[in-house]
């Protein structure tokens, strides 16, 4: 797809992060390459998307260090709801008057910036409200891109700051958004037995091993190639079913607004 003219649009990459993560506390501060933390790696990769970078964290004092890291790395900071990251995103979108938001999870240190480009071009070209990854796409390469209208519709499903929106799948379904699906374009983007999200100690071990073999600023497809060549997936893949089961359990407990 040829690039769409985005010149007159206010766009930002939103890095979502908090220190008190539910499965692996303070994982964003873990050093994955020498003295470089996971959060710093994600910020550096977010910069390669080519738009403003905003670190969206919470008002809790436990996240003061996250604000320090954002400022040290010369990116914007937004602080909002502790439990409800949808509320945080919407408030961030309003504060910065954004037309489009590329969401990046801070626990995806190999997220694909070229896929982020494709998602952004697609959502603008086809006038959609959200981009979602195909079921054929390897998890951890991309999350979602939202238009301002799409973010508002998502926010309407979870306006109460006390709602836990750690997993947003059910909220996206409830919002009934007009979407564009991002499909894999090459073999390395296609779903396989590789685990790219950081939730457990073995995921930290996996990335430390990976970043000894390849720069953390390389394209994700090249990282996948190295993972397969060096059989690094054996380090943490065994944890994936536990992760999936936890996601399913969370979705069963989802509460919308004041229900």
N, C-alpha and C positions, 0 to 999 in steps of 0.2 A: 504494500500500500504506500503510495506517495504521501509525503508529509502534508498535513493540512495547515492552513495559515492560522496560527494561534496567537499572532502578534497582539491583538486587541483584547485578549482574554486574560483574566486574573486567575492564575493556576498555581497550585502548591502541592508539593509532596508532603504528606502528613505522616510523621513517624510516631506511631502509637506506642507508649511505654509507661510502665510504672515499676517501682522497685519491689513492691509487695505482691509479686506475681504468685498465683495460687499453687503452682506445682513446684517451681524452683525459684525460691526467693532471691532477689537481687541478682538474677541471672544477667541483667543488662550490663552489670559492672564487671562480669567475668572477662578476663583477658584471653582472647582467642588467638592473637598473634603478638608475641613479645609483650609489650606494655599497652597494647591497643585493645580497648574493651569492645564487647559486642555492640554496644550502642554507638561507639565512635565508628566502627566498621559500617554499620547500617547508615549512619549519617553521611559518610564518605560515598557510599554507593548511591544514596538518595540524591546527592549533588550531581551525579552523572545523568540523572533524568533530565536535568537542564532547566529546572524551574525552582522557585523559592522553596526552601525546606523549612518546615515548622515541626518542632518536637512538641507533641501534645501529651502532656502528663497531668498528674492530679494536683489538687491543692494541699494534699497531705505533706507534712514536713519531711516524711521519708523520701520524698522526691525532690528535695532541695538540691541534692547532688546532681540529679538529672538536669536541672536548670543550669547549674554551673558548667556541666559538660556541653550543653547546647551553646551557651555563650562563648565558651572556650573555642568551639568549632565554628563560630560566626554564623549560626543559624538562629531563626526566630524560635520563641518559646511561647506555648500557650498552656495554661493550667486551669483545669476544670474538675468536673465530677469524678469522684473516686471510683464508684462501682460502675457507673453508666457511661461507657466510652462513646456510645451513640450521642448522648447529650453533650459530651465533650467535643466530639467532631462537629456537631451542629453549631455549638457556641463558637468554636474556632472558625468555622466557615463564615459566620455572621461577623465576628470581630475583624477578620481580614478581608471581608467582602469578596469571597472567592466565587468564581464561576464554575471551576472544576477542582476536585480534590483527588489526588492519587494516594490511596492509603497504603502504608508500608508498616508491617508489624516489626517491632524491634527484635523479635525472636526469629526473624528470617534473614540471617546474615549473608545469604547467597541469593536473595531475591533478584529477579532479572530486570535490569533497567531497560533493556531493549523491548521486553514485553510491556513494560510500563508505557513506553513510547507508543507501541501499537495500540494499547488500550485507550490512551488519551486521544489518539488520532481517530479511532473508531467511534468513541462516544460523541465526539464533536461532529464528525462527518455524517453519522447516521442519526444524530439528534436523540440519543438515548439518555436514560437516567442513571444507568449503572452498567459497568462491565463485570462479568463474572467469568471465572476460569472454567473451562470445560472439564467434564469428568475424565477426559483423556489427558488432561494437563497434570504434570507432576506437582503435587502440593508443595508450597513453600516458594514457588517461583513468582507468584503474584497474588495479591488479594483483590481489591476492588478499586475501581475508579468511579466517582460520583459526579453528577452535575449538581448544581445548587438545588434544583427542583427535586432531584432524587434524594438528596440528603434531607431535605425538609420532610418528604414523605416517609423516609425511614425514621426520622425523629418523632413523627406523629405516633408511631407504634410504641415509643418508649420515652415519654416526656418526663416521667418521674425520675429524679436523680438517684433514687434508692433502688431502682431496678438494676439487677446484675445482668449486664450484656456482654459477658466475657466471650461467649460464642454467639455470633450474630445471624446464623443461618435462618432461624425461625422468624426473626424480625424482618429479614429481607423478604421472606415468603409473604409475611403478613402485609408488608408495604405494597405488594403488587406492582413492582417497578418494571418499567419498560427497559429491557436489557439487551445487551450484545454479548455474545459468548466468544471468549478468547480461546481459540484452538491451538494445539501445538503445531509448529511449522517444521520441526525437525525431530529426529529420533531422540535427541538428548532432552527435549522438552516433554516427551511423552511419558505418561505415568509408568513407574516401575518400582521395584523394591528398594527405593532409596528414601531415606528420611532426612528432610532438610530443616525442619522446625526444631528450635531448642526448647525443651521442656524438662529434660532429665540430665543428670550428670554425664551420662554416656554421650549425650548430644554435644556437650562441651568438649569431651574427649575427641569426638568425631571431627569437629571443626578445627581443633588444634592440629590434628593430624593432616587435615586437608590443607590448611594454610601454611604448612611446612612444605607442601608440594607445589602450590600455586598462589599467586598474589590474590589477596581478598578483593581486589578491584577488577579482576578479570571477568569476562562475560560468563554468565551462569552455565552456558552450554559447554564451555571449556572445563569448568569445574566438574560437571557431570561426567565428562570424558575421563578426567583424572580419577574420580571416585570409582568408576567402573574398572579402569586399568589397574588401580592399586587395591581393589576389593575393599575399599573403606566402608562400604555399606554394612559390612558384618559387625562393625563397632556398635551401631545403635539401632539397626532395623528391628531387632527382636522386641523393642519397646513400642513399636508402632501400633499393635493391636490394643495395648493398654490405653494408649492415647486416644484411639478411635472410640473405644468403649466409654471413656470419660466424656468425650464430646456428645455421645448419644445420651448419656445420663443427664448431662446439663440441659440438652434440648428438651427432654421430657419434663423438666422443672421450670421451663420458661414462663414468666409472668409478663403480660402486656399492660402497661400503664397501671391503673389502680385496681385491676381485677384481682 
